Amino acid sequence: MHDFKLKRIIKKLFQTMFFLVPLLLVVIISFPAWGVEVKWKLIKGGDVSSLSSSEKKRVKSLLNEINCYWKCSDKLAVCLQKKPKNMTARLVSGMVVRLVNKGKSDAYIKKAVLYRAKTMHPFRKFKIKPNLKQCLGKPDKAKIVISVYGDFQCPYCSKILPKIEKIAKKDKNITLCFKNFPTLAHGDNSVLSSAAAVAASLQGKFWKMHDILYENRKNQSRSSILGFARKIGLNVKKFKEDWNSRKVRRIVAKEKQEGLKYKVKGTPTLFLNGKKYHGKKSESEIKSRLLEEFHLVK
């Protein structure tokens, strides 16, 4: 009789363990904050000191959930410990800190990391031939070539491109090359403005025209553009001839067709060394991705 009861007790114990072990595994996976401690000093590009205690817990939790995508296949927190020189782990961790600081949700942050990974390690890189007259710097000498497809009446371009231009001017290892991608989404004079920029490039003044067009995004009538040409010191007679020429229109059309070939759907669209940029184009994020690209091309 006692043996029978003992067998029943042992059987119940095994049944309980059968259900408890998977449950414990689920609990462990569901609470990554129990994971490894974060090497806060290694995080690059994120102000850890500005985090509140609750935000710091969130960052720790996220870094124990999100995988690193280069030279370390573990969670970011683990990669910071095991491979402290891994710049991808350090920069992506900084990105997480920045986004937590901005109050973004966990789902938003995880999606942003995926977009970044898709940019830095795409399935396909494009071979974009630069128009040297529309480049700041020398593409053949630079470690990073940023190709930008833009529309001179695009409000987003007018905010982002001057910042990228500033970055490129400060670093001789970065070359910025512009490609015309006029659309009707932001105004009726996009093709006219693109042609004006190309015509200015034939006199070596593409970037001066580029800048003045974006400064006057809402005022790009034919008479206004002629005024810009005089202001930046172009030979106006030659400019007018080039502006209305088939040669200039063909260049604009060719660049637009190239953009469509490279899956450009809107402006601005960026490519870092032929890798299409996905995700938010804030100045801090662009700088962070450029720094990561520097380490990838070493």
Backbone as CSV, one residue per row, in Angstrom:
resi,resn,N_x,N_y,N_z,CA_x,CA_y,CA_z,C_x,C_y,C_z
1,MET,0.826,-1.204,0.000,0.000,0.000,0.000,0.871,1.270,0.000
2,HIS,1.912,1.224,0.880,2.831,2.370,0.957,3.595,2.562,-0.349
3,ASP,3.977,1.436,-0.956,4.698,1.507,-2.226,3.846,2.162,-3.311
4,PHE,2.550,1.849,-3.264,1.629,2.404,-4.266,1.521,3.934,-4.114
5,LYS,1.400,4.387,-2.827,1.308,5.827,-2.561,2.587,6.554,-2.972
6,LEU,3.719,5.928,-2.694,5.010,6.512,-3.041,5.146,6.691,-4.555
7,LYS,4.680,5.660,-5.287,4.733,5.735,-6.750,3.870,6.891,-7.271
8,ARG,2.681,7.073,-6.640,1.788,8.165,-7.053,2.415,9.533,-6.794
9,ILE,3.103,9.657,-5.640,3.758,10.929,-5.291,4.866,11.252,-6.291
10,ILE,5.679,10.210,-6.607,6.787,10.403,-7.559,6.253,10.788,-8.939
11,LYS,5.138,10.129,-9.335,4.533,10.412,-10.625,4.059,11.860,-10.703
12,LYS,3.442,12.368,-9.609,2.958,13.746,-9.570,4.117,14.748,-9.624
13,LEU,5.191,14.393,-8.949,6.377,15.251,-8.970,6.925,15.408,-10.379
14,PHE,7.015,14.301,-11.096,7.505,14.333,-12.476,6.578,15.141,-13.376
15,GLN,5.241,14.958,-13.146,4.273,15.726,-13.945,4.402,17.227,-13.689
16,THR,4.608,17.585,-12.415,4.771,18.999,-12.045,6.024,19.584,-12.691
17,MET,7.123,18.829,-12.636,8.381,19.271,-13.243,8.247,19.438,-14.753
18,PHE,7.463,18.548,-15.354,7.254,18.583,-16.800,6.641,19.918,-17.235
19,PHE,5.750,20.449,-16.386,5.106,21.725,-16.696,5.924,22.929,-16.220
20,LEU,6.646,22.766,-15.118,7.382,23.884,-14.540,8.633,24.277,-15.329
21,VAL,9.365,23.281,-15.857,10.616,23.574,-16.562,10.393,24.481,-17.772
22,PRO,9.429,24.163,-18.663,9.171,25.081,-19.794,8.717,26.463,-19.333
23,LEU,7.907,26.482,-18.231,7.423,27.752,-17.715,8.579,28.625,-17.236
24,LEU,9.529,28.002,-16.555,10.713,28.728,-16.087,11.526,29.284,-17.248
25,LEU,11.635,28.481,-18.309,12.365,28.945,-19.494,11.696,30.164,-20.114
26,VAL,10.368,30.130,-20.174,9.606,31.260,-20.722,9.819,32.499,-19.871
27,VAL,9.796,32.326,-18.558,9.985,33.449,-17.635,11.365,34.064,-17.824
28,ILE,12.387,33.205,-17.952,13.762,33.686,-18.133,13.894,34.481,-19.422
29,ILE,13.298,33.955,-20.511,13.360,34.637,-21.811,12.573,35.942,-21.782
30,SER,11.461,35.958,-21.021,10.575,37.119,-20.993,11.131,38.276,-20.168
31,PHE,12.128,38.035,-19.353,12.686,39.074,-18.502,14.179,39.217,-18.714
32,PRO,14.573,39.773,-19.866,15.978,39.911,-20.190,16.725,40.870,-19.268
33,ALA,15.982,41.678,-18.470,16.647,42.589,-17.551,17.451,41.819,-16.512
34,TRP,17.159,40.537,-16.373,17.954,39.691,-15.480,19.282,39.328,-16.136
35,GLY,19.505,39.771,-17.348,20.704,39.414,-18.107,21.950,40.091,-17.568
36,VAL,22.967,40.137,-18.399,24.269,40.641,-17.970,24.220,42.146,-17.720
37,GLU,25.140,42.598,-16.888,25.270,44.034,-16.621,25.825,44.732,-17.867
38,VAL,25.493,45.998,-17.995,25.911,46.768,-19.164,27.207,47.531,-18.867
39,LYS,28.133,47.463,-19.788,29.366,48.245,-19.691,29.055,49.659,-20.209
40,TRP,28.525,50.489,-19.339,28.003,51.790,-19.729,29.061,52.687,-20.379
41,LYS,30.297,52.596,-19.891,31.363,53.471,-20.400,31.742,53.168,-21.853
42,LEU,31.378,51.979,-22.326,31.721,51.605,-23.702,30.699,52.107,-24.722
43,ILE,29.547,52.535,-24.238,28.490,52.993,-25.148,28.921,54.291,-25.828
44,LYS,28.769,54.328,-27.144,29.246,55.481,-27.939,28.078,56.159,-28.654
45,GLY,28.015,57.479,-28.500,26.993,58.243,-29.216,25.675,58.362,-28.495
46,GLY,25.663,58.061,-27.202,24.452,58.199,-26.396,24.817,58.737,-25.028
47,ASP,24.068,59.713,-24.552,24.368,60.345,-23.259,23.753,59.538,-22.117
48,VAL,24.529,58.622,-21.576,24.052,57.746,-20.494,23.747,58.557,-19.238
49,SER,24.507,59.614,-18.992,24.338,60.422,-17.765,22.978,61.113,-17.698
50,SER,22.341,61.285,-18.861,21.039,61.972,-18.886,19.864,61.030,-18.625
51,LEU,20.151,59.729,-18.517,19.081,58.750,-18.290,18.625,58.755,-16.839
52,SER,17.320,58.666,-16.640,16.788,58.474,-15.286,16.998,57.012,-14.899
53,SER,16.766,56.661,-13.646,16.975,55.275,-13.203,16.059,54.314,-13.952
54,SER,14.805,54.748,-14.203,13.865,53.878,-14.925,14.277,53.729,-16.390
55,GLU,14.794,54.820,-16.978,15.260,54.760,-18.370,16.486,53.857,-18.486
56,LYS,17.332,53.913,-17.479,18.538,53.089,-17.479,18.160,51.602,-17.419
57,LYS,17.136,51.290,-16.643,16.634,49.899,-16.572,16.098,49.469,-17.925
58,ARG,15.404,50.388,-18.595,14.865,50.093,-19.939,15.981,49.825,-20.924
59,VAL,17.015,50.663,-20.898,18.148,50.474,-21.803,18.805,49.128,-21.539
60,LYS,19.003,48.806,-20.258,19.616,47.524,-19.898,18.784,46.364,-20.440
61,SER,17.476,46.469,-20.266,16.573,45.425,-20.757,16.672,45.273,-22.276
62,LEU,16.673,46.408,-22.992,16.751,46.370,-24.451,18.091,45.818,-24.939
63,LEU,19.172,46.207,-24.273,20.492,45.721,-24.682,20.663,44.229,-24.409
64,ASN,19.814,43.687,-23.521,19.822,42.244,-23.275,18.813,41.501,-24.157
65,GLU,18.076,42.276,-24.961,17.109,41.676,-25.898,17.587,41.746,-27.357
66,ILE,18.214,42.860,-27.707,18.552,43.131,-29.114,19.907,42.524,-29.472
67,ASN,19.931,41.827,-30.593,21.184,41.214,-31.056,22.072,42.208,-31.792
68,CYS,23.373,42.044,-31.625,24.343,42.769,-32.443,24.359,42.088,-33.818
69,TYR,24.613,42.846,-34.875,24.532,42.258,-36.222,25.886,42.181,-36.937
70,TRP,26.994,42.482,-36.224,28.289,42.439,-36.902,29.395,42.006,-35.947
71,LYS,30.109,40.936,-36.330,31.282,40.425,-35.604,30.975,39.939,-34.185
72,CYS,29.699,39.844,-33.869,29.269,39.286,-32.582,27.793,38.959,-32.726
73,SER,27.448,37.688,-32.596,26.068,37.258,-32.851,25.229,37.209,-31.579
74,ASP,25.751,37.757,-30.495,25.046,37.712,-29.205,24.259,39.000,-28.978
75,LYS,23.644,39.108,-27.789,22.937,40.332,-27.420,23.939,41.478,-27.273
76,LEU,23.463,42.700,-27.445,24.349,43.862,-27.391,25.094,43.956,-26.066
77,ALA,24.390,43.708,-24.962,25.028,43.793,-23.643,26.159,42.780,-23.510
78,VAL,25.934,41.579,-24.047,26.956,40.525,-23.995,28.143,40.909,-24.872
79,CYS,27.860,41.467,-26.057,28.936,41.867,-26.974,29.793,42.983,-26.383
80,LEU,29.174,43.898,-25.647,29.939,44.955,-24.984,30.924,44.365,-23.975
81,GLN,30.510,43.257,-23.354,31.384,42.591,-22.367,32.459,41.763,-23.048
82,LYS,32.032,40.938,-24.004,32.957,39.984,-24.639,33.887,40.630,-25.656
83,LYS,33.345,41.630,-26.407,34.120,42.252,-27.480,34.037,43.777,-27.355
84,PRO,34.747,44.320,-26.368,34.651,45.769,-26.100,35.114,46.664,-27.246
85,LYS,35.856,46.105,-28.204,36.307,46.899,-29.351,35.337,46.849,-30.530
86,ASN,34.247,46.093,-30.370,33.268,45.980,-31.449,32.505,47.305,-31.573
87,MET,32.835,48.088,-32.599,32.258,49.419,-32.758,30.768,49.365,-33.083
88,THR,30.330,48.317,-33.771,28.895,48.186,-34.076,28.098,48.067,-32.785
89,ALA,28.527,47.198,-31.873,27.824,47.016,-30.596,27.800,48.325,-29.806
90,ARG,28.901,49.050,-29.827,29.004,50.295,-29.061,28.100,51.388,-29.647
91,LEU,28.087,51.490,-30.986,27.299,52.533,-31.643,25.802,52.239,-31.614
92,VAL,25.438,50.974,-31.809,24.012,50.609,-31.768,23.479,50.774,-30.338
93,SER,24.298,50.468,-29.346,23.904,50.696,-27.953,23.677,52.185,-27.710
94,GLY,24.528,53.021,-28.310,24.346,54.474,-28.214,23.050,54.926,-28.859
95,MET,22.709,54.292,-29.962,21.449,54.586,-30.648,20.262,54.250,-29.737
96,VAL,20.333,53.120,-29.047,19.269,52.719,-28.118,19.126,53.767,-27.014
97,VAL,20.250,54.233,-26.473,20.224,55.259,-25.425,19.550,56.528,-25.952
98,ARG,19.920,56.963,-27.149,19.334,58.182,-27.729,17.820,58.056,-27.876
99,LEU,17.373,56.907,-28.357,15.939,56.725,-28.604,15.142,56.577,-27.311
100,VAL,15.737,55.952,-26.303,15.076,55.888,-24.987,14.973,57.302,-24.418
101,ASN,16.031,58.089,-24.582,16.032,59.493,-24.139,14.910,60.290,-24.783
102,LYS,14.593,59.935,-26.036,13.545,60.653,-26.771,12.146,60.100,-26.493
103,GLY,12.082,59.083,-25.634,10.778,58.525,-25.249,10.167,57.568,-26.249
104,LYS,10.994,57.013,-27.153,10.478,56.072,-28.147,10.145,54.726,-27.491
105,SER,9.174,54.033,-28.062,8.747,52.739,-27.519,9.764,51.648,-27.826
106,ASP,9.673,50.536,-27.099,10.577,49.406,-27.343,10.425,48.891,-28.772
107,ALA,9.173,48.821,-29.238,8.911,48.324,-30.601,9.557,49.246,-31.640
108,TYR,9.453,50.557,-31.419,10.062,51.538,-32.335,11.582,51.353,-32.369
109,ILE,12.186,51.190,-31.195,13.644,51.063,-31.092,14.128,49.795,-31.786
110,LYS,13.433,48.691,-31.571,13.833,47.419,-32.203,13.735,47.523,-33.732
111,LYS,12.697,48.211,-34.201,12.522,48.395,-35.651,13.634,49.289,-36.205
112,ALA,14.005,50.322,-35.440,15.074,51.237,-35.863,16.407,50.502,-35.996
113,VAL,16.669,49.569,-35.084,17.908,48.778,-35.156,17.893,47.883,-36.396
114,LEU,16.746,47.322,-36.701,16.619,46.484,-37.907,16.881,47.303,-39.170
115,TYR,16.340,48.524,-39.216,16.578,49.410,-40.362,18.066,49.729,-40.492
116,ARG,18.693,49.954,-39.350,20.134,50.262,-39.367,20.933,49.070,-39.887
117,ALA,20.600,47.887,-39.408,21.289,46.669,-39.865,21.100,46.482,-41.368
118,LYS,19.890,46.782,-41.851,19.577,46.651,-43.275,20.402,47.627,-44.108
119,THR,20.696,48.805,-43.543,21.522,49.796,-44.234,22.982,49.366,-44.261
120,MET,23.493,48.976,-43.106,24.929,48.698,-42.985,25.333,47.386,-43.656
121,HIS,24.416,46.433,-43.713,24.727,45.128,-44.310,23.573,44.667,-45.198
122,PRO,23.386,45.354,-46.327,22.272,45.024,-47.230,22.564,43.769,-48.048
123,PHE,21.516,43.231,-48.625,21.694,42.096,-49.531,22.361,42.553,-50.826
124,ARG,22.176,43.843,-51.145,22.706,44.349,-52.421,23.265,45.756,-52.273
125,LYS,24.444,45.990,-52.856,25.030,47.323,-52.939,24.916,47.792,-54.382
126,PHE,24.656,49.087,-54.563,24.526,49.646,-55.906,25.810,50.361,-56.314
127,LYS,26.166,50.239,-57.569,27.327,50.953,-58.108,26.822,52.250,-58.733
128,ILE,26.877,53.305,-57.950,26.353,54.600,-58.396,27.500,55.444,-58.943
129,LYS,27.439,55.730,-60.226,28.492,56.526,-60.855,28.266,58.010,-60.533
130,PRO,29.244,58.636,-59.867,29.044,60.035,-59.484,29.166,60.996,-60.651
131,ASN,28.414,62.076,-60.579,28.600,63.198,-61.487,29.607,64.111,-60.783
132,LEU,30.851,64.094,-61.221,31.934,64.780,-60.510,31.700,66.276,-60.344
133,LYS,30.928,66.861,-61.254,30.625,68.294,-61.154,29.653,68.581,-60.008
134,GLN,29.035,67.512,-59.491,28.059,67.666,-58.410,28.537,66.973,-57.133
135,CYS,29.850,66.882,-56.969,30.433,66.237,-55.785,31.222,67.235,-54.956
136,LEU,31.087,67.107,-53.638,31.929,67.854,-52.702,33.039,66.907,-52.289
137,GLY,34.231,67.096,-52.826,35.323,66.169,-52.564,35.574,65.262,-53.760
138,LYS,36.507,64.337,-53.572,36.898,63.422,-54.646,36.472,61.993,-54.301
139,PRO,35.491,61.455,-55.030,34.984,60.111,-54.725,36.057,59.026,-54.731
140,ASP,37.043,59.150,-55.621,38.074,58.109,-55.722,39.070,58.156,-54.562
141,LYS,39.067,59.256,-53.800,39.993,59.396,-52.672,39.301,59.159,-51.324
142,ALA,37.991,59.245,-51.306,37.239,59.174,-50.045,37.003,57.745,-49.582
143,LYS,36.911,57.580,-48.270,36.556,56.274,-47.703,35.049,56.046,-47.780
144,ILE,34.305,57.149,-47.695,32.841,57.049,-47.772,32.321,58.036,-48.808
145,VAL,31.521,57.531,-49.727,30.831,58.389,-50.695,29.341,58.359,-50.359
146,ILE,28.815,59.531,-50.033,27.375,59.653,-49.770,26.720,60.133,-51.062
147,SER,25.871,59.318,-51.625,25.108,59.718,-52.816,23.705,60.103,-52.355
148,VAL,23.278,61.294,-52.746,21.959,61.795,-52.323,21.109,62.094,-53.533
149,TYR,19.930,61.497,-53.578,18.944,61.832,-54.607,17.981,62.844,-53.987
150,GLY,17.965,64.049,-54.588,17.170,65.119,-53.997,16.342,65.894,-54.995
151,ASP,15.368,66.612,-54.429,14.459,67.475,-55.178,14.590,68.867,-54.550
152,PHE,14.828,69.881,-55.352,15.107,71.210,-54.815,13.894,71.897,-54.193
153,GLN,12.709,71.314,-54.345,11.534,71.872,-53.686,11.063,71.003,-52.516
154,CYS,11.862,70.011,-52.185,11.519,69.073,-51.101,11.849,69.689,-49.738
155,PRO,10.870,69.815,-48.848,11.125,70.430,-47.529,12.066,69.608,-46.658
156,TYR,11.999,68.276,-46.778,12.875,67.408,-45.971,14.328,67.542,-46.433
157,CYS,14.513,67.653,-47.748,15.867,67.848,-48.292,16.476,69.143,-47.772
158,SER,15.665,70.193,-47.727,16.183,71.509,-47.318,16.622,71.508,-45.859
159,LYS,16.099,70.578,-45.064,16.494,70.485,-43.651,17.700,69.570,-43.458
160,ILE,17.719,68.464,-44.196,18.734,67.434,-43.968,20.024,67.664,-44.753
161,LEU,19.899,68.039,-46.031,21.083,68.125,-46.892,22.117,69.159,-46.444
162,PRO,21.717,70.328,-45.948,22.748,71.256,-45.454,23.582,70.656,-44.306
163,LYS,22.955,69.813,-43.480,23.675,69.173,-42.373,24.683,68.149,-42.901
164,ILE,24.260,67.392,-43.928,25.167,66.404,-44.526,26.310,67.115,-45.244
165,GLU,25.970,68.222,-45.905,26.982,69.031,-46.609,28.040,69.523,-45.609
166,LYS,27.583,69.947,-44.439,28.487,70.433,-43.388,29.418,69.312,-42.906
167,ILE,28.860,68.119,-42.746,29.659,66.953,-42.317,30.736,66.654,-43.353
168,ALA,30.346,66.663,-44.635,31.276,66.334,-45.722,32.392,67.374,-45.842
169,LYS,32.056,68.638,-45.623,33.064,69.701,-45.722,34.120,69.591,-44.623
170,LYS,33.721,69.032,-43.484,34.639,68.933,-42.342,35.568,67.726,-42.423
171,ASP,35.196,66.725,-43.228,35.974,65.475,-43.249,36.383,65.119,-44.670
172,LYS,37.674,65.142,-44.935,38.179,64.862,-46.290,37.968,63.401,-46.690
173,ASN,37.667,62.535,-45.713,37.405,61.122,-46.011,35.965,60.862,-46.459
174,ILE,35.156,61.924,-46.436,33.756,61.806,-46.858,33.520,62.685,-48.079
175,THR,32.950,62.109,-49.114,32.563,62.875,-50.304,31.046,62.804,-50.446
176,LEU,30.442,63.946,-50.697,29.002,64.026,-50.920,28.738,64.292,-52.393
177,CYS,27.958,63.424,-53.020,27.599,63.589,-54.439,26.087,63.682,-54.580
178,PHE,25.651,64.727,-55.259,24.214,64.967,-55.437,23.733,64.386,-56.755
179,LYS,22.516,63.841,-56.718,21.844,63.366,-57.929,20.449,63.988,-57.978
180,ASN,20.074,64.475,-59.150,18.763,65.116,-59.300,17.650,64.075,-59.400
181,PHE,16.627,64.288,-58.585,15.457,63.411,-58.618,14.203,64.291,-58.472
182,PRO,13.927,65.120,-59.500,12.771,66.019,-59.416,11.455,65.255,-59.434
183,THR,10.539,65.704,-58.595,9.199,65.102,-58.562,8.181,66.245,-58.593
184,LEU,6.923,65.895,-58.712,5.863,66.905,-58.648,5.222,66.923,-57.260
185,ALA,5.798,66.183,-56.343,5.216,66.055,-55.000,5.316,67.346,-54.193
186,HIS,6.330,68.168,-54.489,6.579,69.350,-53.648,6.437,70.671,-54.393
187,GLY,6.217,70.622,-55.698,6.070,71.861,-56.463,6.169,71.607,-57.958
188,ASP,5.758,72.605,-58.736,5.716,72.450,-60.192,7.039,72.783,-60.880
189,ASN,7.978,73.362,-60.135,9.213,73.835,-60.768,10.426,72.953,-60.468
190,SER,10.206,71.720,-60.061,11.307,70.838,-59.675,12.273,70.568,-60.821
191,VAL,11.740,70.298,-62.004,12.595,70.020,-63.172,13.357,71.284,-63.561
192,LEU,12.690,72.420,-63.511,13.311,73.704,-63.827,14.500,73.966,-62.894
193,SER,14.299,73.696,-61.611,15.347,73.936,-60.612,16.513,72.963,-60.772
194,SER,16.189,71.698,-61.056,17.250,70.704,-61.282,18.097,71.097,-62.482
195,ALA,17.429,71.545,-63.552,18.149,71.972,-64.760,19.030,73.183,-64.457
196,ALA,18.557,74.076,-63.600,19.338,75.258,-63.225,20.610,74.846,-62.476
197,ALA,20.471,73.862,-61.587,21.632,73.388,-60.824,22.667,72.732,-61.741
198,VAL,22.187,71.948,-62.700,23.102,71.299,-63.648,23.780,72.356,-64.523
199,ALA,23.009,73.349,-64.962,23.584,74.426,-65.785,24.663,75.181,-64.993
200,ALA,24.424,75.403,-63.715,25.425,76.070,-62.861,26.672,75.197,-62.702
201,SER,26.464,73.867,-62.690,27.617,72.959,-62.544,28.569,73.055,-63.732
202,LEU,28.040,73.426,-64.897,28.869,73.560,-66.096,29.800,74.774,-66.001
203,GLN,29.515,75.646,-65.035,30.412,76.774,-64.746,31.133,76.586,-63.411
204,GLY,31.067,75.347,-62.882,31.764,75.030,-61.633,31.117,75.585,-60.381
205,LYS,29.805,75.902,-60.466,29.141,76.508,-59.305,27.869,75.749,-58.909
206,PHE,27.939,74.429,-59.013,26.774,73.627,-58.650,26.364,73.858,-57.205
207,TRP,27.334,73.792,-56.259,26.976,73.849,-54.835,26.469,75.223,-54.426
208,LYS,26.930,76.258,-55.096,26.395,77.593,-54.792,24.928,77.677,-55.213
209,MET,24.618,77.108,-56.397,23.227,77.088,-56.850,22.405,76.147,-55.974
210,HIS,22.964,74.999,-55.632,22.331,74.024,-54.734,21.878,74.711,-53.443
211,ASP,22.796,75.456,-52.831,22.505,76.082,-51.536,21.449,77.168,-51.653
212,ILE,21.567,78.001,-52.679,20.621,79.118,-52.809,19.219,78.624,-53.189
213,LEU,19.153,77.515,-53.921,17.837,76.940,-54.259,17.144,76.405,-53.006
214,TYR,17.898,75.720,-52.155,17.283,75.200,-50.925,16.934,76.312,-49.943
215,GLU,17.721,77.378,-49.961,17.399,78.530,-49.100,16.120,79.220,-49.562
216,ASN,15.788,79.052,-50.835,14.594,79.687,-51.424,13.659,78.624,-52.004
217,ARG,13.424,77.602,-51.223,12.655,76.436,-51.688,11.268,76.814,-52.226
218,LYS,10.647,77.814,-51.619,9.286,78.188,-52.014,9.257,79.287,-53.083
219,ASN,10.433,79.703,-53.509,10.500,80.791,-54.487,11.457,80.407,-55.614
220,GLN,10.980,79.536,-56.499,11.841,79.038,-57.573,11.206,79.238,-58.952
221,SER,10.709,80.438,-59.173,10.185,80.785,-60.501,11.371,81.020,-61.435
222,ARG,11.106,81.088,-62.709,12.175,81.300,-63.694,12.916,82.619,-63.429
223,SER,12.171,83.671,-63.140,12.799,84.980,-62.898,13.633,84.957,-61.615
224,SER,13.145,84.237,-60.591,13.883,84.137,-59.329,15.198,83.398,-59.533
225,ILE,15.152,82.313,-60.307,16.362,81.520,-60.552,17.393,82.324,-61.339
226,LEU,16.918,83.139,-62.276,17.848,84.018,-63.014,18.531,84.996,-62.054
227,GLY,17.763,85.465,-61.089,18.317,86.344,-60.054,19.372,85.623,-59.216
228,PHE,19.118,84.336,-58.920,20.101,83.539,-58.159,21.389,83.380,-58.966
229,ALA,21.232,83.178,-60.273,22.393,83.003,-61.156,23.288,84.240,-61.122
230,ARG,22.655,85.411,-61.145,23.436,86.668,-61.077,24.112,86.792,-59.712
231,LYS,23.372,86.441,-58.677,23.864,86.601,-57.298,25.097,85.741,-57.020
232,ILE,25.143,84.528,-57.599,26.292,83.643,-57.326,27.417,83.820,-58.349
233,GLY,27.261,84.818,-59.220,28.342,85.183,-60.128,28.472,84.350,-61.387
234,LEU,27.359,83.800,-61.887,27.407,83.033,-63.141,27.413,83.970,-64.347
235,ASN,27.961,83.487,-65.437,27.808,84.160,-66.723,26.355,83.893,-67.143
236,VAL,25.526,84.879,-66.998,24.078,84.685,-67.154,23.697,84.259,-68.579
237,LYS,24.373,84.825,-69.567,24.075,84.454,-70.957,24.330,82.967,-71.191
238,LYS,25.495,82.502,-70.747,25.834,81.076,-70.889,24.882,80.214,-70.054
239,PHE,24.573,80.688,-68.837,23.667,79.948,-67.960,22.313,79.734,-68.636
240,LYS,21.759,80.788,-69.235,20.450,80.685,-69.891,20.491,79.696,-71.058
241,GLU,21.576,79.732,-71.808,21.731,78.795,-72.942,21.775,77.349,-72.448
242,ASP,22.598,77.123,-71.430,22.728,75.763,-70.876,21.435,75.300,-70.208
243,TRP,20.826,76.201,-69.484,19.594,75.903,-68.744,18.501,75.378,-69.671
244,ASN,18.436,75.924,-70.865,17.401,75.528,-71.828,17.867,74.460,-72.816
245,SER,19.085,73.976,-72.634,19.655,73.031,-73.609,19.181,71.596,-73.392
246,ARG,19.233,70.826,-74.469,18.898,69.400,-74.385,19.912,68.648,-73.538
247,LYS,21.163,69.076,-73.620,22.231,68.425,-72.865,21.908,68.413,-71.368
248,VAL,21.513,69.558,-70.850,21.191,69.673,-69.422,19.957,68.859,-69.081
249,ARG,18.939,68.923,-69.906,17.711,68.159,-69.652,17.987,66.658,-69.667
250,ARG,18.889,66.241,-70.544,19.247,64.811,-70.615,19.947,64.355,-69.333
251,ILE,20.806,65.224,-68.799,21.502,64.882,-67.538,20.491,64.702,-66.411
252,VAL,19.548,65.622,-66.316,18.509,65.534,-65.269,17.686,64.258,-65.440
253,ALA,17.265,63.986,-66.682,16.452,62.796,-66.961,17.224,61.514,-66.655
254,LYS,18.507,61.501,-67.003,19.342,60.320,-66.758,19.481,60.036,-65.268
255,GLU,19.682,61.089,-64.475,19.828,60.913,-63.030,18.517,60.444,-62.400
256,LYS,17.417,60.948,-62.913,16.100,60.499,-62.408,15.901,59.018,-62.727
257,GLN,16.256,58.606,-63.940,16.131,57.196,-64.330,17.035,56.300,-63.495
258,GLU,18.247,56.766,-63.213,19.160,56.023,-62.339,18.527,55.799,-60.973
259,GLY,17.946,56.871,-60.433,17.308,56.784,-59.121,16.203,55.742,-59.098
260,LEU,15.377,55.733,-60.142,14.295,54.739,-60.228,14.873,53.326,-60.295
261,LYS,15.984,53.186,-61.012,16.662,51.886,-61.118,17.154,51.408,-59.753
262,TYR,17.595,52.363,-58.917,18.112,52.022,-57.592,17.034,52.056,-56.509
263,LYS,15.773,51.993,-56.940,14.626,51.892,-56.030,14.394,53.150,-55.194
264,VAL,14.767,54.310,-55.741,14.472,55.571,-55.054,12.988,55.860,-55.242
265,LYS,12.292,56.097,-54.125,10.848,56.343,-54.200,10.466,57.735,-53.712
266,GLY,11.397,58.382,-53.025,11.121,59.718,-52.512,12.422,60.427,-52.201
267,THR,12.306,61.682,-51.785,13.513,62.462,-51.494,13.477,62.974,-50.056
268,PRO,14.638,63.105,-49.413,15.939,62.680,-49.916,16.159,61.186,-49.699
269,THR,16.825,60.540,-50.642,17.247,59.145,-50.469,18.770,59.125,-50.483
270,LEU,19.332,58.498,-49.455,20.791,58.466,-49.301,21.340,57.069,-49.567
271,PHE,22.567,57.030,-50.039,23.318,55.785,-50.186,24.705,56.004,-49.578
272,LEU,25.121,55.122,-48.686,26.459,55.188,-48.098,27.314,54.124,-48.771
273,ASN,28.241,54.547,-49.601,29.055,53.595,-50.375,28.183,52.597,-51.145
274,GLY,27.108,53.115,-51.713,26.220,52.281,-52.529,25.185,51.512,-51.742
275,LYS,25.165,51.699,-50.410,24.195,50.987,-49.553,23.035,51.925,-49.215
276,LYS,21.848,51.512,-49.606,20.683,52.376,-49.410,20.388,52.579,-47.925
277,TYR,20.190,53.840,-47.569,19.944,54.226,-46.179,18.476,53.979,-45.825
278,HIS,18.240,53.242,-44.739,16.881,52.984,-44.253,16.742,53.576,-42.850
279,GLY,15.588,54.127,-42.563,15.337,54.644,-41.220,15.420,56.154,-41.138
280,LYS,15.335,56.664,-39.909,15.297,58.108,-39.665,16.619,58.777,-40.043
281,LYS,16.508,59.947,-40.679,17.698,60.664,-41.156,18.006,61.858,-40.254
282,SER,18.090,61.619,-38.961,18.487,62.702,-38.055,19.996,62.884,-38.154
283,GLU,20.475,64.055,-37.780,21.914,64.340,-37.866,22.717,63.373,-37.001
284,SER,22.229,63.089,-35.780,22.950,62.190,-34.876,23.024,60.772,-35.433
285,GLU,21.940,60.324,-36.058,21.926,58.962,-36.607,22.816,58.857,-37.843
286,ILE,22.793,59.877,-38.690,23.659,59.868,-39.879,25.130,59.837,-39.459
287,LYS,25.494,60.675,-38.489,26.883,60.702,-37.998,27.285,59.348,-37.423
288,SER,26.376,58.736,-36.673,26.655,57.438,-36.059,26.870,56.360,-37.119
289,ARG,26.039,56.373,-38.152,26.174,55.362,-39.214,27.439,55.600,-40.045
290,LEU,27.803,56.852,-40.231,29.046,57.154,-40.949,30.250,56.630,-40.169
291,LEU,30.209,56.792,-38.850,31.304,56.286,-38.010,31.389,54.769,-38.081
292,GLU,30.228,54.125,-38.098,30.217,52.660,-38.235,30.766,52.238,-39.595
293,GLU,30.388,52.983,-40.649,30.877,52.663,-41.994,32.408,52.811,-42.079
294,PHE,32.945,53.830,-41.399,34.401,54.000,-41.352,35.090,52.735,-40.827
295,HIS,34.501,52.154,-39.791,35.096,50.947,-39.195,34.889,49.724,-40.082
296,LEU,33.853,49.736,-40.898,33.617,48.609,-41.805,34.561,48.624,-43.006
297,VAL,34.966,49.826,-43.435,35.810,49.920,-44.632,37.303,49.940,-44.315
298,LYS,37.661,49.880,-43.042,39.077,49.886,-42.647,39.804,48.672,-43.199
